[in-house]
Amino acid sequence: MEKEQIQVMLEKDGYITETIDPTVKLTEEIIRLKMEKNAVILSHYYVDADLQDIADFVGDSLQLAQAAAKTEADIIVFVGVHFMAETAKIINPSKKVILPDLKAGCSLAESAPIEKFRAFKAQYPDHKVISYINCTADLKTVTDVVCTSSNAVKVVESFPKDQKLIFAPDKNLGNYLNSLTGRNMVLWDGACMVHEQYSVEKIINLMDENPDAEFIAHPECERPVLLLAKHIGSTSSLLNYVQESPAQKFIVATESGILHQMKKACPNKLFIPAPANDSTCACNDCSYMKLNSLQKLYICMKHELPEVQLPDEVIELAKKPILRMMEISK
């Protein structure tokens, strides 16, 4: 067996290249390194199944933020995307936060660069800002309160009805919240590339082919997709729903990584990923989430790199809206 060469991005122009002996038992080594370094592994539902299975905790953005806030580990290993690791660092500035690949970004977070958003915000001086947690640390510094798809309604309704609001960066989630709460929040024009690529026509065809299936969707999907859904909710909400529903078959419109947990929780039920517009793919995967791998996790833990670091002033400003969110979510 040939040795495998893995390249990991450490910073904008820096990389580490590691050659991994194929005889190395990666899972055993990762567990050994975790114990040796007093580390905790947090994984999002959207990463590959083997990474979910090795994690100490698997969850959605709110659950992972809460887990990061509670941990007593010295090192937080975040198997997800960059903004999630940033959130863990903001909550735990004295801890080392590392992630398997610095290139694991987020199309939604990148859709709202801070300088453009500052100019946008300046047009609405009497508005408070609610930012979806899927945004950069910089955007959180100009936010009044952060939310996740799990607690978004509760966060919006924490403001008086007459308070004018900006919601960023996800316009689809913002539209959905406006419809639920009767608000008229000003929306930043951002979206998740995964949740915007579903084909309404293909979903309808799939529903016709599977009349006994319930269609469920994440609120980051576009409105025409949401109008078809039996249940709309965050990844954790979708997971809970399939366990509670008497239905035996589901068509699921969110990143396909969640299907692993659904199958584990309901082994006798059938889960079908909702089809994307791209005719070459039956499902919708996040290419950023899929940059994570066991090999990169092993290298990351071995070298304690790449490390997420943020300026003190960014941490100080970004922490306030996150803590407010957690207080509202109690």
Buried (B, 14 or more C-beta within 10 A) or exposed (E): EEEEEBEBBBEEEEEBEBEBEEEEEBBEBBBEBBEEBEBBBBBBBBBBEBBBEBBBBBBBBBBBBBBBBEBEBEBBBBBBBBBBBBBBBBBBEEBBBBBBBBBBBBBBBBBBEBEEBEEBBEEEEEBBBBBBBBBBBBBBBBBBBBBBBBBBBEBBBBBEEEEBBBBBBBBBBBBBBBEBBEBEBBBBEBBBBBBBBBBBEBBEEBBEEBEEBBBBBBBBBBEEBBEBBBBBBBBBBBBBBBEEBEBEBBBBBBBBBBBBBBBEEBEEBBBBBBBBEEEEEBBBBBEBBBBBBBBBBBBBBBBBBBBBEBEEEBBEBBBBBBBBBBEBBE
